[in-house]
Amino acid sequence: MSNSNPQISVVIPLYNKAAHIVETLNSVRQQRYAAAEIIVIDDGSSDGSAELVEQLNWPELVLIRQENAGVSAARNRGIEAARHDYVGLLDADDHWTPLFLQEMASAIEALPGAGLYASAYQYRDSEDVYTDAKIHAHVDGVEAHIMDDYFAIASRGDLPFITSSVVLERSLFLDRFAFPVGEGMGEDQDVWSQMALYSAIVYCPRILVIYNREADNRACIQNIPSQECPFSARLSEVAEGERTSARLRSDILRYSAAHILALAKLNIEAGHLSTARAMLNDRRCWRKPLHKVRCEVMHWGSSLSQRGRSRI
């Protein structure tokens, strides 16, 4: 494998994103460093999304259709179909700034051998409203570097990178990793966590990706989990293993605590107070005491509100 001018395939899973997919694809075509190929895996869309892709008729664009099997199956199939050493992942409603692939290629050339290359990102909350992610990474400058504290960073704020801001080393991914099929939320964090445990991560702190939070069918909005996601439970088992250092164990359990508290907050906001209470009772939550107390106060206020409405 040559790391000089690395060829990067792009994989985009697509499910009912007719309002966004063309903008997303245009952001790939506008890259200063051209993608070697663009693979769209249509996961059984019914809103005309796939037809919009077909109409573009770009030579580097490949559309693969499959019956609906979920985003993990679509990503796995796209990575398998890719013809090049590196694969950039992009969700069908996010987009890249023009320098994303150039920065990733430079990182690959400067720091070869990692399983994952990634950048920082920004939230798009509406057409004209953008918000910086709260990434608690202590780095000097904006150059790409080895990230050796993924769990510590991810446990203190927003994730340092998202699915749309990563480039994977294809052969390593196919040999050792896969997005877990059938898990509706957290499937991406499962892969990033495994990469952090068993591979090197190279990180560029420049904001090169826009995460579209205004999209209308985000999984975390449609289906709020009623229990801890499987990736977090699996990680907690790793943390308790005999070979895990005390520092890594603490970072992993804090990361799981952040995940559980985030789910508890979503359930409180949705009025699922008994579900939220069960989550808040998890002893790991005390590893983030301020966040736990804030959630407890939210839960208490929502409980009072529900009781008040029940008496009317």
C-alpha positions, 0 to 999 in steps of 0.5 A, spaced: 500 500 500 502 506 498 501 512 502 503 517 497 497 520 494 492 515 497 486 514 493 479 515 497 473 511 496 467 515 499 461 511 502 454 514 503 448 510 506 442 513 503 435 512 506 429 517 505 434 523 504 431 526 498 431 533 501 439 533 502 442 527 498 444 532 492 447 537 497 451 532 500 453 529 493 455 536 491 460 537 497 464 531 495 464 533 488 467 540 490 473 537 494 480 540 492 482 533 493 478 528 488 474 522 491 476 516 487 469 513 487 463 515 490 458 509 492 451 510 495 448 504 498 440 506 497 437 502 503 430 501 500 428 508 500 421 510 498 421 518 497 425 518 490 432 519 493 435 513 489 432 516 483 435 523 484 442 520 485 441 516 478 439 523 475 446 525 476 449 520 472 457 522 474 462 517 472 465 516 479 458 515 482 456 508 483 449 507 486 447 500 489 440 498 491 438 493 497 432 492 501 432 496 507 437 492 512 439 498 516 445 503 516 450 499 519 448 493 513 449 499 508 455 502 511 458 495 511 456 493 504 459 500 501 466 499 504 466 491 502 464 494 495 470 500 495 476 499 490 481 503 494 485 503 500 481 508 504 474 509 505 471 516 507 464 515 510 459 520 509 451 520 512 446 522 506 444 529 510 451 531 512 456 535 508 464 536 507 467 542 507 472 543 500 478 541 504 476 535 508 479 529 503 485 534 502 486 534 510 485 527 510 490 525 505 495 529 508 494 526 515 495 519 511 501 521 508 504 524 514 502 519 519 501 512 515 499 506 519 493 508 523 486 504 522 482 511 522 483 518 520 478 523 522 477 531 523 473 536 528 466 538 525 460 543 526 453 542 527 448 545 523 441 547 527 438 551 521 439 554 514 443 560 518 445 557 525 451 553 526 454 551 532 461 548 534 461 542 537 464 542 545 470 537 544 474 537 550 481 535 546 487 539 549 492 540 543 496 545 540 495 548 533 491 545 528 495 539 525 493 532 525 496 528 531 495 521 534 489 521 538 491 516 544 485 519 549 479 518 545 475 515 551 477 521 556 475 526 550 469 523 549 467 522 556 468 530 557 463 533 552 461 531 544 465 526 541 471 528 537 469 526 531 462 523 527 461 518 522 461 523 517 468 526 519 472 519 518 476 515 513 477 508 514 483 504 512 479 499 508 483 492 509 484 493 517 476 494 517 474 488 513 479 484 517 477 486 524 471 491 525 464 491 522 458 496 524 454 492 528 447 490 524 441 491 528 443 496 533 439 502 532 443 507 535 450 507 537 453 503 532 458 508 530 461 509 537 462 501 537 466 501 531 470 508 534 471 505 541 474 498 538 478 502 533 481 506 540 482 500 543 485 496 538 488 501 533 491 508 532 487 514 531 489 520 527 485 526 528 485 533 525 482 538 530 480 543 524 472 543 523 472 540 516 465 537 516 458 539 517 453 535 521 446 537 519 442 536 526 435 539 522 435 533 518 428 530 519 429 522 520 435 522 525 435 515 529 436 519 536 430 523 535 425 518 532 427 512 537 429 514 544 433 508 547 429 505 553 436 502 555 443 503 555 446 501 548 450 495 547 456 498 545 456 501 552 455 495 555 460 491 551 465 497 553 464 496 560 465 489 560 472 491 557 473 496 563 472 491 568 477 486 565 484 484 568 488 487 563 485 494 563 489 499 566 486 503 572 486 510 567 483 506 561 478 503 566 476 510 569 476 513 562 471 508 559 466 508 565 466 515 565 464 515 557 459 510 559 456 514 564 456 520 559 452 516 554 447 513 560 446 520 562 445 523 555 439 517 554 436 519 561 436 526 559 432 524 552 427 520 556 426 526 561 425 530 555 420 525 552 416 524 558 419 517 559 420 518 567 420 511 569 425 509 564 430 515 565 429 513 573 432 506 572 438 510 568 440 515 573 440 509 578 446 506 574 452 507 579 456 509 573 453 515 573 456 518 579 463 518 575 460 524 572 457 527 578 455 534 576 451 531 570 448 526 574 445 532 579 443 536 573 439 530 570 436 529 577 433 536 578 430 535 571 427 529 573 424 532 579 421 538 575 418 533 570 415 529 575 412 535 579 409 537 572 406 530 571 403 530 577 400 537 577 397 535 570 394 529 573 390 532 578 387 537 573 
